[in-house]
Amino acid sequence: MTTTVASAYTGLRGSVRRRPVGWLCGVLCVLGLALLALEFAPAIRVFPGPAVLAFLLLLFTLGIGVAILGRVRPFRAPPRGWAWSGVAWGATAATGCAIVANGGLQGIWFKAAGIDFGSRWGAALTAPLNEELLKVSGVALIALGARQLVRGPLDGFFLGAFTGLGFQVMENWTYAMNSILSGGGVNADNDVLQSFVTRVGLTGLGSHWAMTAVAGTGVGILLAHSGRPVRRRIVPAALCLLTAMTMHWLFDSPLLGSAGGVAGKVAVNFLVAVGFYVVLRRRARRRARAFLLSPESPFSIELLTRRSRTRALRRVPPARRPAAALRAARHLAVVEEYAAGTYRPPGSVGTLDGERRANE
């Protein structure tokens, strides 16, 4: 089992190549990127400098966001291909398709309820439906394409967070371009900077990464590697999606429209996502600790945290550290299976301390 889990953990690229769902994700990402290019090509041609400035600023925030999410993920950072697949879906397929879907649904609200109602409530009634479904569908596709990497709710949370982050960054770029157009292009660079400060500094903490992390938790519940019947997972998975939609509705609603009100809505969304994370993290670490301390475990408790693994590796002779680190990574893959609630015998393998003692 150790070899199987480890190879699944590191072999995402080959898995995507082999699976039709990987090709489907790729095609939809290209389609979304084409829709974005079609929508904003005229603005880019007229304002190439500000467009590049907006892109560089948001690329910087994307790098920071990915690094933070990778660092706070329990046990270890996610596979790069897995994380960036979520980012790519959110930034291309979900965002590009949302532009088309949002325009159509908002038009329905305007026609059905009038211009005043559509102007006030159109975004709050449109984005939670279209955007959350588009983002979470990407989470589900990626999870199905890399089945062994989404073992439970915590993996779904982080895949959703990466997907939402990609959507958030690209949406911020589109807002920056729209701000240039609405300002007449008189002070394009300043419009970009103001949009960046508002969309990143004021609302960034409670935006799409938080919403899709909650929705992604539902995907993790639905695809969990456990013996629980699927029919018993549908309701909690649906509740996660509805929670994400409610967060999005609150974020876009005209209620609490002042600066303080917007900050309050952002704080609510941020705290909801953090609450999900804290609960899921505690459960995962409790399961992992229980397994590592159990008589059936052949592993050291030092696998539990990054710091303890680093200390253990330092005790291994330098010449043996690469092999010890590789073996620890394989062992940690088994521990993560147990942390996700998948209880299978791990087989007989050694520990970091055992590796160190064998080489002394």
N, C-alpha and C positions, 0 to 999 in steps of 0.2 A: 504493500500500500504506500509506503514511503516514497518509492520511486515513482509510482503513478501520480500521486498528489504533486510531487515536486515538478515532474515533467509537465503536468497540466498548468502549474503555476507559472512556469517560465516559457511555455510553448504557445503563447497566445497567437503569435504571428502565423505560425504554421497551421494552427487550428482554424483561424479565420480564412486562410487560403483554401482549406479543405471544405469548409462548410458553405452551402448556398446562402445562409443567412449573412455571412460576412460579405459576400458579393452584393447582396441586397442592400446592406448598410452603406457600402461604398457607392453604389449607384444613387441612392437617395441623398447621400452627402453631396455628390456632384450636382444632382438636380437642385438641391437647396442653394449651393454656391452659385449656380447659373441664374437662379431667380434673384439672388442678391445683386449679382453683377448687372442683370438686366434693369433692376430697379434703380441702382445708384451709379451706373456708368456715366450718365450725363453730368451728375454733380462732381464725380471724380475728375472728369475731363476739364471742367471749369475751375475746380478748386483742388488741384493735385497736391499742393503743399499741405494745406490743412487736413486733407484726407490722410496723408501719410503721418502727420503729427498725431491725429486721433488714433490711428492704428498703432503707432509706437507706444503711446501712453497706455493704451488698453492692453497691448501685448505685455508691457511691464507688469501691470496689475494681474494679468493672467498667470505669469510666471510666479508671482508672489502667492497667489491663491492656490495654485497647484502644489507649491512647496509646503504651504501651511497644512493643507488637507493631507498631504502625504506624511507630514510629521505627526499630526494628531491621530492618525489612524493607528489603532492598537497593534502591538506586536512589531509591525514593520510597515514600510511604505508599500503601496500597491505596485504591481508590474506597470512599467511605463506605458507599454502598448495598450493595456487595459484602461488606464486612466485617460490617456490621450484619445482613445477611441470615443470615450464619453464626451470629452471636450469637443472633438471634431463633430460629433453628431449635433450637439447643442449649438455650435457656432455656424453650422451650415444647413443640414437637413431641417432641423427644427425651426431655426430662424427664418430661412428662406420660405418654407412652406407656411409659416405663421403670417408672413406678410400678405400672402394671397388669401389665406383663410380668414384673417382678421378683417381685411377689407370687405370681404363678402358678408360676414356676419354683422359687422357694424352697419353696413348698408341696410340690412334687414331691420335692425333696431330703429334706424332713422325713418324708414318707410312705415313701420308698424306703429311706432309710438311718438313720432314727431322729432323735429330737429333739436328742441330743447332737451328732451329726455335722452336722445341719442348722444348729445354732446356731454351731458353730465354722467350718464350711466353706461354708455356704450362700451368703454374700455373695461369697466368692472364686470360686465356681463359677457364680454367676448374673450378676453385674454385667459381667464381661468379655465374656460372650456377648451379653446383651441390650443393654447400654448402648453398647458399642463399635459394634455393628451399627446401632443406631438413630442414633448420631451420624454415623458415616461414610456412612450412606445419605443424610443431609441434605447432607453435603459433596458427594456425587456428584450429587444433584439440583440443587444450586445451581451446581455446575460445568457441568452440562449446560445449565442455563438461561442461563448467561453464558459460553458456550463459549470466547470469545476471551480471557477473563480468567484461565483456567487453562491455561497454555501448557506447563507442565512440573511437575516435583516440587516446586520451591520455592513456586510458587503454591498447590499442593495443601497443602503444609506450613502456610502461613499461613491458608488458608481453614479447615483443620482446627483450627488453634490458636484462631481466633476462635469456631468452633463449640463446641469443648471449653470455652472460657472461659465462654460463655453457659450451658452445661450446669452447669459448676462453680459459678457464682454462684447459679443457681436451686436446685441441690441443697443448697448451703450454707444458703439461706433455709429449705428444708424441714427441714434438720437443726436449725436454730435453733428453728423452731416445734415440732418434736418434743421438743427439750430442755425447752421450756416445759411441755409436757404430761407428760413423764416426771418433772419436778420438782414436779408438782402445782400449778403456777402460783403458788407462794408468793412467789417472787422472779423474776418473768418477765424483767425487764430485765437482771438479772445473768446469767440463763441465756443470753440472747441474746448478751451481751458475751463470756461464756466460750466459747460456740460459735463466735463470730466469731474470737476469738483462736486457737482450735485449728484451725479449718478454713482460715483465711487465713494466720495467722502460722506455724503448725507444718507443715501439709501442703499449703499452697497452691502452692508452687513445683513440686511433682511430681504434681499432680493432673490433672484431665481435659484442661486445655489441652495438656499435654505428650503425653498418650496420643493424643488425637485429631490433634495435629499430625503424629505419626508415621504414624497411619492415613491421614491426608489426603495425606501424601507418596505413598502408594500410588495414590490417586485421580489425583494429578498425573502419576504415571508412566503410568497406564493411558490418560489422556486427552491425553498430550503431543502437541504439534503437530509431529510428526516423521514420517519415513517408516518408522520401525521397526514391523514387523508387530505387531498387537495380541497375538497368541499369545505373542510374546516378552516382552510386558510383564506378562502375567498373573502369572507366578511372583514377580517382585520386588514387585508390588503386593500379592499375597497375603502375602508375607513381612512387609511393612510392617504389615498388619492384624494378623497373628499376633504381631508384636512389641508392638503396642499392647495386645493382649489379655493378653500375658504381663506387661507393665507393670501393667496393671489387676489381674491376679491377684495379683501381688506386693504391690500396695498394699492389697488387701482381705484377704489371707490372714492367719491367726492367727499365722504365723511372725514372730519378732522383734517381739513385742507390747509390749515396753517402750518408754518414751519415746525412748531412744537408738535402738532398733530401728526405730521409726517414722520417726525422722529419717533413718536410713540408707536406708530404702526410698524416702523422698521424694528423697533425694540421688541415688539410682540412676536414678530416673525422670527427674529434672531433667537429669542428665548425658547420658542417652540422647537426650533431645530436643535438648539443646544440641549434641551430637555430630552429629545429623542436620542441624541448622541450619548448623553450621560447614562441613560438607562441601558442602552444597547452595549455600551462599553463596559459597564459594571457587570452585566450578565456574561459577556464574553470573557472578561478577566476572571470572574468567579468560576466559570466552568474550566478555564485553562488552569487556574491554580489548583482546583480540586483534582483535576486529572494528574497534574505534575506531582502532587503530593500523595497520590494514591499508590498503593502497593503494586498495582498492575503497570504503572508507568516506568519505563526504562530511562526516562529523561530527567535532567537536572532542573530544579526550580529556577536556575539562572536563565533559562530560556524565556522567562516570563516578560522581561523588560529589555529594552535596548541597552540600558546602562549595565545591567548585570551580565548580558552577553558580551559586551565590550570588555568588562573586567575579566571574564572567564577566558576570552581569547588572548588577553595579555599574559595570562599564565601559561599559555601553550608556547613551546619553543618557536622562535620566528620562522624557522624553515618549515614547520608543520602548520602554520596558521592558515594559509590558503585552503588546505585540505580540511582543516577543522572548521573554518568558516562555511565552506560548502556543505559539510556534513550537518552543521548547525542549522543551515537554511532548510535542508531536507527534513530535519527533525521538527523545525518550527512549522512547516507545512502541515504536519500531522497534528501538532498542538492547535493550530488554527481550525482544523476540522473539528476537534473536540470543543473548542471555544464556540463554534457555530452551532453546537448541539448535535453534531454527527458523531455518534459513539461507535467506533469500529476498532478492533484490536490493531495497534500500530505495528506489530511485529517486533522482533528483537533487534534493537540497535543501541549503540552506545550513547554516552553523553559527552558534553564538552570536557567535563572533569575526567571522564574515562579516557578521552582522547589525550588529554594532557598527561595523565599518569602512564598511559601506554608508551608515551614517547620520552619519558624521563629516564 
